[in-house]
Amino acid sequence: MDIRNKYGLLDRTEVIAIENKAELDKEVYKTMERALKNPLAQSFRVEQDHPKVYNPDYNYVTYLKFYFMSQAVKSGFCQNMCAWMDFGYNKGGHFYTNVEDFDYL
C-alpha cells in the first residue's frame, strides 16, 4: 500500500484479504507440500535456493493466479483488462531497464 500511495494510486487499489489461502483447494496445497518435501524430488532441483523449488506457498499462489483473476472479474474489479504481474518478474532490473516501459496507469 505504501508503494501504491507513493505513486498516487492508493485510491485505485483494492486489497482483498484471504484468511487461509490453503482452504481454497486443500488437496492441491497438500499435494504440493508433499512433493516439495520429497527428498527424491529435492535432489533434482537446479535452483536450490529459489522459492519455487522448496516453498509450497509460492507454488500454490502461482497455481491460484487464474482463480484470483477470475474472482477479480466476477467481483467487478476488472472491466476492460486484467493482468497478473509477479513481484519478481524483472529479476532486480536486469531485463526491463527502461522505467518508461511501465509509466502508465
Buried (B, 14 or more C-beta within 10 A) or exposed (E): EEEEEEEEEEEEEEEEEEEEBBEBBEEBBEEBBEEBEEEEEEEEEEEEEEBEBBBBBBBBBEBBEEEBBEBBEEEEEBEEEEEEEEEEEBEEEEEEEEEEEEEEE
